[in-house]
Amino acid sequence: MWYQDLGLKYPIFQGAMSWIATPKLTAAVSNLGGLGILAAGGRTAPELRQMIRQTKKLTRNLRGKCGFV
């Protein structure tokens, strides 16, 4: 299946909703086989850096980050 080519167990994509897609939610979705995406909107670079570090501590499956340029 196409989603397995991405390393996913299920074709579930968690939306990168600002202030909701926290490290805890992103890691939970990733750990259960979906695509957890960490929201970057409205965050400063240091805040986002800390969130990425927190997420990496909670999962080995971090695949997606969403940002605005």
C-alpha positions in Angstrom: 0.0 0.0 0.0 1.1 3.6 -0.7 1.2 4.6 3.0 3.4 1.6 3.9 5.9 3.1 1.4 6.0 6.1 3.7 6.7 3.8 6.7 3.2 4.1 8.1 1.1 1.3 9.6 -2.2 3.1 8.9 -3.2 5.8 6.4 -3.9 8.3 9.1 -2.5 11.9 8.9 -2.8 14.0 11.9 -3.4 17.7 11.0 -0.8 20.3 12.0 -3.3 22.4 13.9 -1.5 25.3 15.7 -1.8 25.0 19.5 -3.3 21.6 19.3 -0.7 19.5 17.5 1.6 19.4 20.5 4.6 17.1 21.0 2.4 14.7 23.0 -0.3 14.4 20.3 2.3 14.2 17.5 4.2 11.4 19.3 1.0 9.5 20.1 -0.2 9.4 16.5 3.3 8.5 15.3 3.7 5.8 17.9 0.4 4.2 16.8 1.4 4.0 13.2 0.0 7.2 11.7 1.7 10.3 10.5 2.0 12.8 13.4 2.8 16.3 12.3 4.1 18.9 14.7 2.6 22.4 14.1 5.0 25.3 13.9 2.6 28.1 13.2 2.9 31.0 15.6 6.0 29.6 17.3 9.4 31.2 17.6 12.4 29.3 16.5 13.5 28.5 20.1 10.0 27.3 20.9 9.9 25.1 17.9 13.3 23.7 18.6 12.2 22.8 22.1 9.0 21.2 20.7 11.0 19.1 18.2 13.3 17.9 21.0 10.3 17.0 23.2 8.7 15.1 20.4 11.9 13.2 19.6 12.0 12.1 23.3 8.5 10.7 23.0 8.8 8.8 19.6 11.3 7.4 17.2 8.9 7.8 14.3 8.9 11.6 13.8 8.3 12.2 10.1 6.5 15.5 9.6 6.8 19.1 10.7 4.7 21.9 9.4 5.9 25.4 9.1 5.0 28.8 7.6 7.6 30.8 5.6 
